[in-house]
Amino acid sequence: MAELTEVLLGKTADDRGNSPTFGTLVDLSPEEVVIKPAKLETPALIDVRVHFPRLGFVVQPVREAKL
């Protein structure tokens, strides 16, 4: 997966209350995934990057709907 790809990040386990995270892939290594979260209704005051462990998470590219 190339950097700056829009991705969906979700847990692999069947956790209740688990919501996927959408954002732009910034870095991908064997140990972690780093994304810039999707824009919120109210813009953040700082530029945020979120780090997730690779273990227990699945990263999938977001595919645009073809209508």
N, CA, C and O atoms as a GROMACS GRO file, in nm:
protein
  268
    1MET      N    1   0.084  -0.118   0.000
    1MET     CA    2   0.000   0.000   0.000
    1MET      C    3   0.088   0.124   0.000
    1MET      O    4   0.182   0.133   0.078
    2ALA      N    5   0.058   0.216  -0.085
    2ALA     CA    6   0.140   0.337  -0.094
    2ALA      C    7   0.102   0.436   0.014
    2ALA      O    8  -0.011   0.440   0.062
    3GLU      N    9   0.201   0.516   0.053
    3GLU     CA   10   0.173   0.621   0.150
    3GLU      C   11   0.072   0.718   0.088
    3GLU      O   12   0.062   0.728  -0.035
    4LEU      N   13   0.000   0.787   0.171
    4LEU     CA   14  -0.103   0.883   0.134
    4LEU      C   15  -0.222   0.818   0.065
    4LEU      O   16  -0.292   0.882  -0.014
    5THR      N   17  -0.246   0.691   0.094
    5THR     CA   18  -0.364   0.620   0.049
    5THR      C   19  -0.472   0.633   0.155
    5THR      O   20  -0.443   0.624   0.274
    6GLU      N   21  -0.596   0.656   0.113
    6GLU     CA   22  -0.706   0.660   0.208
    6GLU      C   23  -0.731   0.518   0.256
    6GLU      O   24  -0.746   0.426   0.175
    7VAL      N   25  -0.737   0.499   0.390
    7VAL     CA   26  -0.750   0.364   0.446
    7VAL      C   27  -0.857   0.358   0.553
    7VAL      O   28  -0.899   0.460   0.609
    8LEU      N   29  -0.901   0.236   0.579
    8LEU     CA   30  -0.990   0.202   0.689
    8LEU      C   31  -0.909   0.111   0.780
    8LEU      O   32  -0.849   0.014   0.734
    9LEU      N   33  -0.907   0.142   0.909
    9LEU     CA   34  -0.830   0.065   1.005
    9LEU      C   35  -0.927   0.010   1.108
    9LEU      O   36  -1.000   0.086   1.170
   10GLY      N   37  -0.928  -0.122   1.127
   10GLY     CA   38  -1.017  -0.185   1.223
   10GLY      C   39  -0.948  -0.297   1.297
   10GLY      O   40  -0.847  -0.350   1.251
   11LYS      N   41  -1.004  -0.334   1.411
   11LYS     CA   42  -0.947  -0.444   1.490
   11LYS      C   43  -0.985  -0.577   1.428
   11LYS      O   44  -1.090  -0.590   1.366
   12THR      N   45  -0.898  -0.675   1.444
   12THR     CA   46  -0.925  -0.807   1.390
   12THR      C   47  -1.014  -0.888   1.485
   12THR      O   48  -1.089  -0.975   1.440
   13ALA      N   49  -1.006  -0.859   1.613
   13ALA     CA   50  -1.086  -0.932   1.712
   13ALA      C   51  -1.230  -0.883   1.707
   13ALA      O   52  -1.258  -0.773   1.660
   14ASP      N   53  -1.319  -0.966   1.754
   14ASP     CA   54  -1.461  -0.929   1.758
   14ASP      C   55  -1.491  -0.850   1.885
   14ASP      O   56  -1.555  -0.901   1.977
   15ASP      N   57  -1.444  -0.728   1.891
   15ASP     CA   58  -1.469  -0.642   2.006
   15ASP      C   59  -1.601  -0.568   1.989
   15ASP      O   60  -1.631  -0.516   1.881
   16ARG      N   61  -1.677  -0.564   2.094
   16ARG     CA   62  -1.800  -0.486   2.090
   16ARG      C   63  -1.764  -0.339   2.106
   16ARG      O   64  -1.674  -0.305   2.182
   17GLY      N   65  -1.833  -0.254   2.034
   17GLY     CA   66  -1.805  -0.112   2.043
   17GLY      C   67  -1.685  -0.069   1.961
   17GLY      O   68  -1.643   0.047   1.970
   18ASN      N   69  -1.630  -0.159   1.882
   18ASN     CA   70  -1.516  -0.126   1.799
   18ASN      C   71  -1.564  -0.057   1.672
   18ASN      O   72  -1.640  -0.114   1.594
   19SER      N   73  -1.518   0.066   1.650
   19SER     CA   74  -1.552   0.140   1.529
   19SER      C   75  -1.428   0.153   1.444
   19SER      O   76  -1.320   0.178   1.496
   20PRO      N   77  -1.442   0.137   1.314
   20PRO     CA   78  -1.324   0.154   1.228
   20PRO      C   79  -1.278   0.299   1.227
   20PRO      O   80  -1.357   0.390   1.253
   21THR      N   81  -1.152   0.320   1.198
   21THR     CA   82  -1.094   0.452   1.187
   21THR      C   83  -1.059   0.477   1.042
   21THR      O   84  -0.996   0.393   0.977
   22PHE      N   85  -1.099   0.592   0.989
   22PHE     CA   86  -1.070   0.629   0.851
   22PHE      C   87  -0.964   0.737   0.850
   22PHE      O   88  -0.964   0.825   0.936
   23GLY      N   89  -0.874   0.731   0.754
   23GLY     CA   90  -0.772   0.834   0.744
   23GLY      C   91  -0.678   0.809   0.628
   23GLY      O   92  -0.701   0.721   0.545
   24THR      N   93  -0.572   0.888   0.624
   24THR     CA   94  -0.471   0.878   0.521
   24THR      C   95  -0.349   0.806   0.577
   24THR      O   96  -0.296   0.844   0.681
   25LEU      N   97  -0.305   0.703   0.508
   25LEU     CA   98  -0.189   0.627   0.551
   25LEU      C   99  -0.065   0.715   0.541
   25LEU      O  100  -0.036   0.769   0.434
   26VAL      N  101   0.008   0.730   0.652
   26VAL     CA  102   0.129   0.810   0.656
   26VAL      C  103   0.252   0.721   0.657
   26VAL      O  104   0.351   0.750   0.590
   27ASP      N  105   0.248   0.611   0.735
   27ASP     CA  106   0.362   0.520   0.744
   27ASP      C  107   0.311   0.381   0.778
   27ASP      O  108   0.211   0.364   0.849
   28LEU      N  109   0.380   0.282   0.726
   28LEU     CA  110   0.345   0.143   0.750
   28LEU      C  111   0.475   0.066   0.770
   28LEU      O  112   0.560   0.062   0.680
   29SER      N  113   0.491   0.004   0.887
   29SER     CA  114   0.610  -0.076   0.916
   29SER      C  115   0.565  -0.211   0.969
   29SER      O  116   0.446  -0.230   0.992
   30PRO      N  117   0.657  -0.304   0.989
   30PRO     CA  118   0.617  -0.433   1.045
   30PRO      C  119   0.556  -0.422   1.186
   30PRO      O  120   0.482  -0.511   1.228
   31GLU      N  121   0.588  -0.314   1.258
   31GLU     CA  122   0.541  -0.300   1.395
   31GLU      C  123   0.419  -0.209   1.410
   31GLU      O  124   0.339  -0.229   1.501
   32GLU      N  125   0.404  -0.108   1.322
   32GLU     CA  126   0.295  -0.012   1.342
   32GLU      C  127   0.241   0.045   1.212
   32GLU      O  128   0.302   0.036   1.106
   33VAL      N  129   0.122   0.105   1.226
   33VAL     CA  130   0.055   0.178   1.119
   33VAL      C  131   0.036   0.320   1.171
   33VAL      O  132  -0.007   0.339   1.285
   34VAL      N  133   0.066   0.418   1.088
   34VAL     CA  134   0.046   0.558   1.126
   34VAL      C  135  -0.049   0.619   1.024
   34VAL      O  136  -0.026   0.612   0.903
   35ILE      N  137  -0.157   0.680   1.074
   35ILE     CA  138  -0.252   0.746   0.985
   35ILE      C  139  -0.277   0.889   1.030
   35ILE      O  140  -0.260   0.924   1.147
   36LYS      N  141  -0.319   0.970   0.934
   36LYS     CA  142  -0.370   1.103   0.964
   36LYS      C  143  -0.522   1.086   0.959
   36LYS      O  144  -0.576   1.054   0.852
   37PRO      N  145  -0.592   1.106   1.071
   37PRO     CA  146  -0.737   1.081   1.074
   37PRO      C  147  -0.812   1.164   0.970
   37PRO      O  148  -0.769   1.273   0.932
   38ALA      N  149  -0.926   1.111   0.927
   38ALA     CA  150  -1.012   1.184   0.834
   38ALA      C  151  -1.057   1.314   0.898
   38ALA      O  152  -1.064   1.325   1.021
   39LYS      N  153  -1.088   1.411   0.815
   39LYS     CA  154  -1.129   1.542   0.865
   39LYS      C  155  -1.257   1.532   0.947
   39LYS      O  156  -1.349   1.457   0.912
   40LEU      N  157  -1.262   1.608   1.055
   40LEU     CA  158  -1.378   1.614   1.141
   40LEU      C  159  -1.464   1.734   1.102
   40LEU      O  160  -1.422   1.820   1.025
   41GLU      N  161  -1.586   1.739   1.158
   41GLU     CA  162  -1.672   1.855   1.132
   41GLU      C  163  -1.606   1.982   1.182
   41GLU      O  164  -1.612   2.087   1.117
   42THR      N  165  -1.542   1.973   1.300
   42THR     CA  166  -1.469   2.086   1.356
   42THR      C  167  -1.320   2.056   1.337
   42THR      O  168  -1.269   1.960   1.395
   43PRO      N  169  -1.251   2.136   1.258
   43PRO     CA  170  -1.108   2.109   1.232
   43PRO      C  171  -1.025   2.112   1.360
   43PRO      O  172  -1.051   2.192   1.450
   44ALA      N  173  -0.926   2.024   1.368
   44ALA     CA  174  -0.836   2.020   1.483
   44ALA      C  175  -0.743   2.141   1.478
   44ALA      O  176  -0.712   2.193   1.371
   45LEU      N  177  -0.698   2.184   1.595
   45LEU     CA  178  -0.608   2.298   1.603
   45LEU      C  179  -0.464   2.259   1.573
   45LEU      O  180  -0.380   2.346   1.546
   46ILE      N  181  -0.435   2.129   1.579
   46ILE     CA  182  -0.300   2.080   1.551
   46ILE      C  183  -0.308   1.969   1.447
   46ILE      O  184  -0.415   1.911   1.426
   47ASP      N  185  -0.196   1.939   1.384
   47ASP     CA  186  -0.188   1.831   1.286
   47ASP      C  187  -0.166   1.700   1.362
   47ASP      O  188  -0.064   1.684   1.428
   48VAL      N  189  -0.260   1.606   1.353
   48VAL     CA  190  -0.258   1.485   1.435
   48VAL      C  191  -0.219   1.364   1.351
   48VAL      O  192  -0.260   1.351   1.236
   49ARG      N  193  -0.138   1.276   1.410
   49ARG     CA  194  -0.106   1.145   1.354
   49ARG      C  195  -0.138   1.042   1.461
   49ARG      O  196  -0.105   1.062   1.578
   50VAL      N  197  -0.202   0.933   1.423
   50VAL     CA  198  -0.241   0.830   1.519
   50VAL      C  199  -0.160   0.703   1.487
   50VAL      O  200  -0.156   0.658   1.373
   51HIS      N  201  -0.097   0.647   1.590
   51HIS     CA  202  -0.014   0.527   1.576
   51HIS      C  203  -0.092   0.407   1.630
   51HIS      O  204  -0.143   0.410   1.742
   52PHE      N  205  -0.099   0.300   1.551
   52PHE     CA  206  -0.165   0.176   1.590
   52PHE      C  207  -0.064   0.062   1.576
   52PHE      O  208   0.020   0.066   1.486
   53PRO      N  209  -0.070  -0.038   1.664
   53PRO     CA  210   0.016  -0.155   1.643
   53PRO      C  211  -0.035  -0.236   1.524
   53PRO      O  212  -0.155  -0.234   1.496
   54ARG      N  213   0.053  -0.304   1.455
   54ARG     CA  214   0.009  -0.390   1.343
   54ARG      C  215  -0.064  -0.513   1.395
   54ARG      O  216  -0.160  -0.559   1.334
   55LEU      N  217  -0.017  -0.566   1.509
   55LEU     CA  218  -0.077  -0.685   1.567
   55LEU      C  219  -0.218  -0.653   1.616
   55LEU      O  220  -0.238  -0.564   1.698
   56GLY      N  221  -0.315  -0.726   1.564
   56GLY     CA  222  -0.453  -0.708   1.608
   56GLY      C  223  -0.532  -0.606   1.529
   56GLY      O  224  -0.648  -0.580   1.561
   57PHE      N  225  -0.472  -0.548   1.425
   57PHE     CA  226  -0.543  -0.450   1.342
   57PHE      C  227  -0.530  -0.487   1.195
   57PHE      O  228  -0.432  -0.547   1.154
   58VAL      N  229  -0.630  -0.450   1.117
   58VAL     CA  230  -0.633  -0.474   0.974
   58VAL      C  231  -0.640  -0.338   0.904
   58VAL      O  232  -0.719  -0.252   0.943
   59VAL      N  233  -0.558  -0.320   0.800
   59VAL     CA  234  -0.559  -0.196   0.722
   59VAL      C  235  -0.610  -0.231   0.583
   59VAL      O  236  -0.557  -0.320   0.517
   60GLN      N  237  -0.713  -0.158   0.538
   60GLN     CA  238  -0.770  -0.183   0.406
   60GLN      C  239  -0.781  -0.052   0.332
   60GLN      O  240  -0.818   0.050   0.392
   61PRO      N  241  -0.750  -0.050   0.202
   61PRO     CA  242  -0.770   0.073   0.125
   61PRO      C  243  -0.920   0.102   0.111
   61PRO      O  244  -1.002   0.011   0.099
   62VAL      N  245  -0.954   0.229   0.113
   62VAL     CA  246  -1.093   0.271   0.094
   62VAL      C  247  -1.117   0.278  -0.055
   62VAL      O  248  -1.042   0.343  -0.128
   63ARG      N  249  -1.219   0.212  -0.099
   63ARG     CA  250  -1.253   0.213  -0.240
   63ARG      C  251  -1.372   0.307  -0.261
   63ARG      O  252  -1.473   0.299  -0.191
   64GLU      N  253  -1.358   0.395  -0.358
   64GLU     CA  254  -1.465   0.488  -0.387
   64GLU      C  255  -1.577   0.414  -0.459
   64GLU      O  256  -1.553   0.323  -0.538
   65ALA      N  257  -1.701   0.456  -0.429
   65ALA     CA  258  -1.817   0.395  -0.494
   65ALA      C  259  -1.821   0.434  -0.641
   65ALA      O  260  -1.798   0.549  -0.677
   66LYS      N  261  -1.850   0.337  -0.726
   66LYS     CA  262  -1.863   0.362  -0.869
   66LYS      C  263  -2.011   0.357  -0.903
   66LYS      O  264  -2.070   0.250  -0.913
   67LEU      N  265  -2.068   0.474  -0.920
   67LEU     CA  266  -2.213   0.481  -0.948
   67LEU      C  267  -2.239   0.506  -1.094
   67LEU      O  268  -2.354   0.514  -1.135
   0.00000   0.00000   0.00000
